[in-house]
Amino acid sequence: MDMQKQRLGIMGGTFDPIHIGHLITAEIVRTDFHLDKVLFIPAGSPPHKQGQIITPAVHRYLMTVMATASNPHFAVLPMEIERSGPSYTIDTVRRLLNEYGPNTELFCITGADAIRDLLTWKDLDTLLDLCWFAAASRPGALEAIDPIIARLGEKGRNRVLRVNTPQLDISATQIRERLRQGLSIRYLVPESVAEYIKKEQLYTEQ
């Protein structure tokens, strides 16, 4: 008897810190594509941020757990922060398929901005065979990734899916800067995350 396919979203990122933009995007993709669960996977050592100062993984992981705790369809996996070396999506996808089985369909959730860098991703051709990409952005901004999708050919047209999300101009960089300036981040991050940041005195150094 064939097992029913399960559909899982992969929400990767540095999450430094995680904010409501991440959560809203994940929930919209989950419901739009009828995903069983969204797996949040904090990056250990992001290849595109080599040389940059990143908050220790334990803080980023715990903030992600706190932010997602109230949603039964969200889960957080520490697999990338436990792995040494750069965190490549292809390695994560292969491991997830190995653990969840061949009846699993994976959807890599990312912003339209990240799609512009997709051509630089490791083993991209294989990655497009193994999972879909859900490119999320505000209405009207998704057309910017059309040239990238065109360069990927038929596989890109089939595997990169556009998702309209609310127009939220929120970034972790903006949140960190507000904290350095002593400004409020209320409603930009979940309350539990804001309390954790305050308790651990994160992002206060210039």
Sequence and secondary structure as in RCSB ss.txt:
>XXXX:A:sequence
MDMQKQRLGIMGGTFDPIHIGHLITAEIVRTDFHLDKVLFIPAGSPPHKQGQIITPAVHRYLMTVMATASNPHFA
VLPMEIERSGPSYTIDTVRRLLNEYGPNTELFCITGADAIRDLLTWKDLDTLLDLCWFAAASRPGALEAIDPIIA
RLGEKGRNRVLRVNTPQLDISATQIRERLRQGLSIRYLVPESVAEYIKKEQLYTEQ
>XXXX:A:secstr
     EEEEEEEE  TT  HHHHHHHHHHHHHTT SEEEEEE SS GGGTTS    HHHHHHHHHHHHTT TTEE
E  HHHHS S   HHHHHHHHHHHH TTEEEEEEEEHHHHTTGGGSTTHHHHHHHEEEEEEE TTTGGGGHHHHH
HTHHHHHHHEEEEE       HHHHHHHHHTT   BTTB HHHHHHHHHHTTT   
